């Protein structure tokens, strides 16, 4: 029988775990990673805000964080503001139909019906 050669062993990977943990924390920190979310509003020209920061006018591709609570707000003069809450799973796009403003209860005028 021939003498067996020692089997080479890999060194322990202690530093790989720490590097992976740092990468994971960086990836899930709110605001670190963003993607472009297509936003369409009818009528066009609505102001788009992401978490309270105005980012542009619809239609547009808005920069949206990949993680964390996110609230989109679409506003247009003469129309009701529309908040859109994004959950854990991000949609492929957002389409909003803005509704015209009107007075309080009992102030609707039948002549405005179409």
Secondary structure as the mmCIF struct_conf table of DSSP 4:
data_model
#
loop_
_struct_conf.conf_type_id
_struct_conf.id
_struct_conf.beg_label_comp_id
_struct_conf.beg_label_asym_id
_struct_conf.beg_label_seq_id
_struct_conf.end_label_comp_id
_struct_conf.end_label_asym_id
_struct_conf.end_label_seq_id
HELX_LH_PP_P HELX_LH_PP_P1 UNK A 2 UNK A 8
HELX_LH_PP_P HELX_LH_PP_P2 UNK A 10 UNK A 12
HELX_RH_AL_P HELX_RH_AL_P1 UNK A 14 UNK A 28
BEND BEND1 UNK A 29 UNK A 29
TURN_TY1_P TURN_TY1_P1 UNK A 30 UNK A 32
BEND BEND2 UNK A 33 UNK A 33
STRN STRN1 UNK A 34 UNK A 42
BEND BEND3 UNK A 43 UNK A 44
STRN STRN2 UNK A 47 UNK A 50
TURN_TY1_P TURN_TY1_P2 UNK A 51 UNK A 52
STRN STRN3 UNK A 53 UNK A 57
BEND BEND4 UNK A 58 UNK A 59
STRN STRN4 UNK A 60 UNK A 65
BEND BEND5 UNK A 66 UNK A 68
STRN STRN5 UNK A 70 UNK A 75
TURN_TY1_P TURN_TY1_P3 UNK A 77 UNK A 78
STRN STRN6 UNK A 79 UNK A 79
STRN STRN7 UNK A 82 UNK A 86
BEND BEND6 UNK A 88 UNK A 89
HELX_LH_PP_P HELX_LH_PP_P3 UNK A 90 UNK A 91
BEND BEND7 UNK A 92 UNK A 92
STRN STRN8 UNK A 93 UNK A 97
STRN STRN9 UNK A 100 UNK A 100
BEND BEND8 UNK A 104 UNK A 104
TURN_TY1_P TURN_TY1_P4 UNK A 105 UNK A 106
HELX_RH_3T_P HELX_RH_3T_P1 UNK A 110 UNK A 112
#
